[in-house]
Amino acid sequence: MFEANVERSQAFLRIFDKDRGRGQPANDEKELLRRCLVFAVGALDAYLSDLILEIVPEHAPKSTSLKDALAQIAKADPGLVLRVSLAATTQDKHDEFRTALSEWLETKSFQGPEKVVNALGYLGCPISWQDFDESSGVATATELRRITDGRHKIVHRGQKPYIKRALAKEAVTLISNMADLIDSRVCARYR
């Protein structure tokens, strides 16, 4: 799913670049760059949610963040413990928990630096911003906040911020670099 969403962001850039002349972009061209940014941030959000759904039921990381999340899930779904305990097989137990976790994750967002830290906490795999900075070559938290703020202006406020092509491309690159580092750390920890 992550790759598909990143590819959609890159497709917007390719369409923007196709037969692009000189001068100020037309309104529709500006929308392509805004959509690129929206899809890039959305790709990271969906990726982190999917990763939590993959790792947590299988590995049950030990972390304060996950412990607090599990308490919230149990409170929201009081029958979960009984359904899990009565499930016939280990796979059925995992499936019950995975369903409850998936429903809980549907109400969560992993957009922006603080939310990325939350997701990594649920995974029991903290990564410092310095590690992200070294991997990406930029101040990752600052850049992620900037592109997430741009996305929120577009999606939640209906604004039309001017997004330069370079920023749209940087957003896709940053999100891809972040996912690569997270993948490598999670794989090293759990596989």
Residue, then its C-alpha position, 0 to 999 in steps of 0.5 A: m500500500f505504501e509503495a502505491n501511495v508514493e507512486r501516486s505522489q510521483a505520478f502527480l509530479r510526472i503529470f505536472d512535468k509533462d509538456r510543462g512550459r515556462g512561466q507560472p503554473a496554471n491552477d490545475e498544475k498547482e493542484l497537482l503539486r498540492r495533491c502530491l503533498v497530500f498523498a505523500v503525507g497520507a502514505l506515511d500515515a497509512y504505512l505507520s498504521d499498517l506497520i502497527l497492525e502487522i507488528v503489534p499482534e505478532h510481537a507484542p512490543k513492550s512499551t509504555s505507549l503500547k500499554d496505554a493504547l491497549a488499555q484504551i482498546a480494552k476500555a473501548d471494547p470491553g468484550l475483547v478479553l472474553r472473545v480472545s480468551l474463548a477463541a478456539t485457536t491461537q490464530d483466532k485469538h490473533d484475529e480477534f485482537r487484530t480486528a480490535l486494533s484495526e478499529w482503534l487505529e481507524t481513529k488515529s492519525f500518524q501525521g506530523p513529528e509527534k504522531v510518528v513518535n507515537a507510532l514508533g512507541y507502539l512498535g517499541c522501536p524508537i528512532s531518534w530525529q538525529d537518526f532520521d536527519e542522518s538518513s535523510g540529510v535534512a532536519t526531518a522533524t522540521e520538514l515533516r511538520r512543514i509538509t504536514d501543515g501544508r497538507h492540513k491547510i489543503v485538506h482540512r481548511g480548503q486552502k490553496p497554499y502555493i506548493k513549489r515543485a521542489l517542495a512536492k518532490e522533497a515531500v515524497t523523498l522525505i517520506s520514502n527515506m523515513a519509511d526506509l529507515i523505519d523498515s530497516r529498524v523494525c526488520a532488525r528488531y523483529r525479523 
